[in-house]
Amino acid sequence: MIRLGILGYGNLGRGVEKAAAAAEDITLAAVFTRRDPKTLKIASNAPVYSADDMAAHKDEIDVLILCGGSANDLPEQTPAAAKLFNVIDSFDTHARIPEHFANVDAAAKAAGKTGIISIGWDPGLFSLMRLISNAVLPDGNDYTFWGRGVSQGHSDAARRVEGVKDARQYTVPVASAIEKVRSGEDPVLTTREKHTRECYVVAEAGADKDKIAETIKNMPNYYADYDTSVTFITEEEMQRDHSRLPHGGCVICSGRTGENKHTIEFSLKLDSNPEFTSSVLVAYARAAYRMNKEGMTGCKTIFDVPPAYLINRSDEDIRAHLL
């Protein structure tokens, strides 16, 4: 059995717990939290420890999955944890991945551990499809569309606006842009031409709704580069219609070989973004354990992991039934 640890018990951590319970070769050995462990109620019978006490349990865990945020948690937590455990994270700040990789690589190599970063569906499975598509169709272009789905980061940004009690933001791909790509037109698309944003807001009593809408629509780095709609709803409507976290999207590569055109497409439709991401993390935790046993240390990405290491089936079985 692979002994799994979880650091952080939010939506992602709870999803990892479910995915681990569904795996016959994995057991949840511990949950680490920055909260008071005595106050944390989890679904399984795994022990709960303070995050400050991880070093005391380093011999009880084969792989630690870090379930914190990319902005403030993972840049510090993953390199620190890689000194103690084999680690997996879902770091998704694309521009900072090289820096994060270098930090985790140094820590993991020094400790003889294996760390796999930026695992999920984007970055993650979509990254792998972009690589395969570019390798197969080098004379072409790849396009990534996200949604329709809830963006937790953009929702949080909207909730920080003065007068906003709650908010949920959906990223929506522009259908006409997708059709141009699928038809092989190889269009050059701006950010605004690829996606729109739908924002549903519960306003505080007496708040200036016009000001809220304008502030959201003009927010740099989040909304200003998109056509954004802001719809005000009640708390009851928010709970009834927008309490789930669906997401998805597609990667499309359009290219040529000689005079012929080809299109590769990979798509996802997810009822729960965190639960699906958690399942990807657990599969790659299995791979990290196997890779470390074979002496592959340091930091890795999804590009470095043999697919056969992801699944709890023998090589003979996967050749017979999946090849």
C-alpha positions as CSV (number, residue, x, y, z in Angstrom):
1,M,0.0,0.0,0.0
2,I,1.2,3.5,-0.8
3,R,0.8,5.7,2.3
4,L,-0.6,9.1,1.3
5,G,-0.5,12.4,3.2
6,I,-2.5,15.5,2.6
7,L,-1.5,19.0,3.4
8,G,-4.5,21.3,3.5
9,Y,-8.1,20.2,3.8
10,G,-10.2,22.5,1.6
11,N,-12.1,21.5,-1.6
12,L,-8.9,19.9,-3.1
13,G,-7.9,18.1,0.1
14,R,-11.4,16.6,0.5
15,G,-11.3,15.5,-3.1
16,V,-7.9,13.8,-2.5
17,E,-9.4,12.0,0.4
18,K,-12.2,10.6,-1.8
19,A,-9.8,9.6,-4.5
20,A,-7.5,7.8,-2.1
21,A,-10.5,5.9,-0.6
22,A,-11.4,4.7,-4.1
23,A,-7.8,3.4,-4.8
24,E,-7.1,-0.2,-3.8
25,D,-3.3,0.4,-3.6
26,I,-3.4,3.6,-1.6
27,T,-4.2,4.4,2.0
28,L,-4.6,7.8,3.6
29,A,-2.0,7.9,6.4
30,A,-2.4,11.5,7.6
31,V,-3.9,14.9,7.1
32,F,-1.9,18.0,8.0
33,T,-3.6,21.3,8.7
34,R,-2.7,24.8,9.7
35,R,-5.9,24.9,11.7
36,D,-6.1,23.4,15.2
37,P,-6.1,19.6,14.4
38,K,-8.7,19.0,17.2
39,T,-11.2,21.2,15.4
40,L,-10.9,19.6,12.0
41,K,-13.5,16.9,11.2
42,I,-12.6,14.8,8.2
43,A,-14.5,12.1,6.3
44,S,-12.0,9.3,6.9
45,N,-10.4,7.8,10.0
46,A,-6.9,9.1,9.2
47,P,-5.1,11.0,11.9
48,V,-5.0,14.8,11.7
49,Y,-1.8,16.6,12.7
50,S,-0.6,20.2,12.8
51,A,1.3,21.3,9.7
52,D,4.1,22.3,12.0
53,D,4.6,18.6,13.0
54,M,5.2,17.2,9.5
55,A,8.8,16.3,10.1
56,A,7.9,14.0,13.0
57,H,5.8,11.9,10.6
58,K,8.2,11.8,7.6
59,D,8.7,8.0,7.9
60,E,5.0,7.3,7.9
61,I,4.2,8.8,4.5
62,D,5.3,7.7,1.0
63,V,3.9,10.7,-0.9
64,L,2.5,14.0,0.3
65,I,-0.1,15.9,-1.8
66,L,-0.1,19.6,-1.2
67,C,-3.5,21.1,-1.5
68,G,-2.8,24.8,-0.9
69,G,-3.0,27.8,-3.2
70,S,-0.5,28.7,-5.9
71,A,-0.3,32.4,-5.0
72,N,0.9,32.2,-1.4
73,D,1.1,28.5,-0.2
74,L,2.8,26.3,-2.7
75,P,5.9,28.4,-3.5
76,E,6.9,28.0,0.1
77,Q,5.3,24.7,1.1
78,T,6.4,22.4,-1.8
79,P,10.1,23.0,-1.6
80,A,10.0,22.7,2.2
81,A,8.0,19.5,2.1
82,A,10.3,18.0,-0.6
83,K,13.0,17.9,2.0
84,L,10.9,15.3,3.9
85,F,8.6,13.6,1.4
86,N,8.0,12.7,-2.2
87,V,5.5,15.4,-3.1
88,I,2.8,16.3,-5.6
89,D,1.3,19.8,-6.1
90,S,-1.1,21.6,-8.5
91,F,0.9,24.8,-8.9
92,D,-0.8,26.7,-11.7
93,T,0.8,30.1,-12.0
94,H,2.2,29.4,-15.5
95,A,4.7,32.2,-15.6
96,R,6.3,31.1,-12.3
97,I,6.6,27.4,-13.1
98,P,10.3,27.5,-14.1
99,E,11.2,29.2,-10.8
100,H,9.0,26.8,-8.8
101,F,10.5,23.8,-10.6
102,A,14.1,25.0,-9.7
103,N,13.2,25.4,-6.0
104,V,11.5,22.0,-5.7
105,D,14.3,20.3,-7.8
106,A,17.0,21.5,-5.5
107,A,15.2,20.5,-2.3
108,A,14.1,17.1,-3.7
109,K,17.5,16.1,-5.1
110,A,19.3,17.0,-1.9
111,A,16.9,14.8,0.1
112,G,16.7,11.9,-2.5
113,K,13.0,12.6,-3.0
114,T,10.8,12.9,-6.1
115,G,8.5,15.9,-6.6
116,I,6.0,16.3,-9.4
117,I,4.6,19.8,-9.8
118,S,1.8,21.5,-11.7
119,I,-0.4,18.4,-11.8
120,G,-4.1,18.7,-12.7
121,W,-5.9,19.4,-16.0
122,D,-4.3,22.8,-16.9
123,P,-1.5,22.8,-16.2
124,G,-1.5,19.0,-16.4
125,L,-3.4,16.9,-18.8
126,F,-3.9,19.8,-21.2
127,S,-0.2,20.5,-21.1
128,L,0.5,16.9,-22.2
129,M,-2.0,17.2,-25.0
130,R,-0.4,20.4,-26.2
131,L,3.0,18.7,-26.3
132,I,1.7,15.7,-28.2
133,S,-0.1,17.8,-30.7
134,N,2.9,20.0,-31.3
135,A,5.1,16.9,-31.8
136,V,2.7,15.3,-34.2
137,L,1.7,18.4,-36.1
138,P,4.7,20.8,-35.9
139,D,3.3,22.8,-38.8
140,G,0.3,24.1,-36.9
141,N,-1.1,26.0,-33.9
142,D,-2.6,24.9,-30.6
143,Y,-5.5,26.7,-28.9
144,T,-6.8,26.2,-25.4
145,F,-10.3,27.1,-24.3
146,W,-11.5,27.0,-20.7
147,G,-15.1,26.6,-19.6
148,R,-17.9,27.0,-19.3
149,G,-16.9,26.7,-15.7
150,V,-16.3,28.5,-12.4
151,S,-13.0,30.3,-11.9
152,Q,-12.3,30.3,-8.2
153,G,-9.6,32.9,-8.5
154,H,-11.8,35.3,-10.5
155,S,-14.7,34.7,-8.1
156,D,-12.4,35.6,-5.2
157,A,-11.3,38.7,-6.9
158,A,-14.9,39.8,-7.4
159,R,-15.7,39.1,-3.8
160,R,-13.0,41.6,-2.7
161,V,-14.8,44.5,-4.4
162,E,-16.4,46.8,-1.9
163,G,-20.1,46.2,-1.5
164,V,-20.0,42.5,-2.7
165,K,-21.3,39.9,-0.3
166,D,-20.7,36.9,-2.5
167,A,-19.8,36.4,-6.2
168,R,-19.3,33.6,-8.7
169,Q,-17.6,34.0,-12.0
170,Y,-17.9,31.7,-15.0
171,T,-15.3,31.6,-17.8
172,V,-17.1,31.0,-21.1
173,P,-15.4,30.2,-24.4
174,V,-16.6,32.1,-27.5
175,A,-18.4,29.6,-29.7
176,S,-17.5,31.3,-33.0
177,A,-13.8,31.3,-32.0
178,I,-13.9,27.5,-31.3
179,E,-15.6,26.9,-34.7
180,K,-12.9,28.9,-36.5
181,V,-10.2,26.7,-34.9
182,R,-12.1,23.5,-35.6
183,S,-12.6,24.4,-39.2
184,G,-8.8,24.7,-39.7
185,E,-8.7,28.5,-40.2
186,D,-5.7,28.9,-37.8
187,P,-7.1,32.3,-36.6
188,V,-5.1,34.8,-34.6
189,L,-7.3,35.4,-31.6
190,T,-7.0,38.0,-28.9
191,T,-7.8,37.3,-25.3
192,R,-11.2,39.1,-25.7
193,E,-12.0,37.0,-28.8
194,K,-11.5,33.7,-27.0
195,H,-13.4,34.0,-23.8
196,T,-16.1,36.0,-22.1
197,R,-16.8,36.2,-18.3
198,E,-20.1,35.9,-16.6
199,C,-20.2,37.3,-13.0
200,Y,-23.1,36.7,-10.6
201,V,-23.0,38.9,-7.6
202,V,-24.9,39.2,-4.3
203,A,-24.6,42.8,-3.2
204,E,-24.5,44.1,0.4
205,A,-27.7,45.9,1.4
206,G,-27.6,49.5,0.2
207,A,-24.5,49.0,-2.0
208,D,-24.0,50.9,-5.2
209,K,-24.6,48.2,-7.8
210,D,-23.5,50.3,-10.8
211,K,-20.2,51.1,-9.1
212,I,-19.7,47.4,-8.2
213,A,-20.4,46.4,-11.9
214,E,-17.9,49.0,-13.2
215,T,-15.2,48.1,-10.7
216,I,-15.5,44.4,-11.6
217,K,-15.5,45.0,-15.4
218,N,-12.4,47.2,-15.2
219,M,-10.4,45.1,-12.8
220,P,-6.9,44.7,-14.3
221,N,-5.5,41.1,-14.7
222,Y,-8.9,39.6,-14.1
223,Y,-11.7,41.3,-16.1
224,A,-10.5,44.3,-18.0
225,D,-9.3,42.3,-21.0
226,Y,-12.7,40.4,-21.4
227,D,-16.3,41.2,-22.3
228,T,-17.8,40.8,-18.9
229,S,-21.4,40.7,-17.8
230,V,-22.4,41.3,-14.1
231,T,-25.7,40.0,-12.9
232,F,-27.0,40.7,-9.5
233,I,-28.9,37.9,-7.7
234,T,-30.1,37.0,-4.2
235,E,-28.3,34.9,-1.7
236,E,-31.0,32.2,-2.2
237,E,-30.4,32.2,-6.0
238,M,-26.6,32.0,-5.4
239,Q,-27.1,28.9,-3.2
240,R,-29.6,27.3,-5.5
241,D,-28.0,27.9,-8.9
242,H,-24.3,28.5,-8.3
243,S,-23.1,26.4,-5.4
244,R,-21.2,23.8,-7.4
245,L,-17.8,24.1,-9.0
246,P,-18.1,22.8,-12.6
247,H,-15.4,23.4,-15.2
248,G,-13.7,22.0,-18.3
249,G,-12.5,23.0,-21.7
250,C,-10.6,21.8,-24.7
251,V,-7.2,21.8,-26.4
252,I,-7.4,22.0,-30.2
253,C,-4.4,21.7,-32.5
254,S,-4.8,22.5,-36.1
255,G,-2.0,21.7,-38.5
256,R,-0.8,20.5,-41.9
257,T,1.1,17.6,-43.4
258,G,1.9,18.5,-47.0
259,E,-1.3,19.7,-48.5
260,N,-3.6,18.0,-46.0
261,K,-5.2,19.6,-42.9
262,H,-5.7,17.9,-39.6
263,T,-7.3,18.7,-36.2
264,I,-6.5,17.1,-32.8
265,E,-8.9,17.8,-30.0
266,F,-9.0,16.8,-26.3
267,S,-11.8,18.0,-24.1
268,L,-13.1,17.8,-20.5
269,K,-16.5,18.4,-19.0
270,L,-16.2,18.4,-15.2
271,D,-19.0,18.4,-12.6
272,S,-16.5,19.2,-9.9
273,N,-13.2,20.9,-10.8
274,P,-11.5,20.1,-7.4
275,E,-12.6,16.5,-7.3
276,F,-11.4,15.8,-10.8
277,T,-8.1,17.6,-10.1
278,S,-7.7,15.5,-6.9
279,S,-8.1,12.3,-8.9
280,V,-5.3,13.4,-11.2
281,L,-3.1,14.3,-8.2
282,V,-3.6,10.8,-6.7
283,A,-2.7,9.0,-10.0
284,Y,0.5,11.0,-10.1
285,A,1.2,10.3,-6.5
286,R,1.3,6.6,-7.5
287,A,3.8,7.5,-10.2
288,A,6.0,9.5,-7.8
289,Y,6.2,6.6,-5.4
290,R,7.2,4.2,-8.2
291,M,9.7,6.7,-9.8
292,N,11.3,7.3,-6.4
293,K,11.7,3.5,-5.8
294,E,13.5,3.3,-9.1
295,G,15.9,6.1,-8.1
296,M,14.4,9.0,-10.2
297,T,14.8,12.0,-7.8
298,G,14.4,15.7,-8.2
299,C,11.5,17.7,-9.6
300,K,9.4,16.4,-12.5
301,T,6.5,17.6,-14.5
302,I,3.8,15.7,-16.3
303,F,6.1,15.5,-19.3
304,D,8.5,13.3,-17.4
305,V,6.2,10.7,-16.1
306,P,5.7,7.3,-17.9
307,P,2.0,6.8,-18.3
308,A,2.2,3.2,-17.2
309,Y,3.2,4.4,-13.7
310,L,-0.2,6.1,-13.2
311,I,-2.4,3.1,-13.1
312,N,-2.8,0.3,-10.6
313,R,-2.6,-2.5,-13.2
314,S,0.2,-4.7,-14.4
315,D,2.2,-3.9,-17.6
316,E,0.8,-7.1,-19.1
317,D,-2.8,-6.1,-18.4
318,I,-2.5,-2.6,-19.8
319,R,-0.8,-4.0,-23.0
320,A,-3.6,-6.5,-23.4
321,H,-6.6,-4.2,-22.7
322,L,-5.5,-0.5,-23.2
323,L,-3.0,-0.6,-26.0
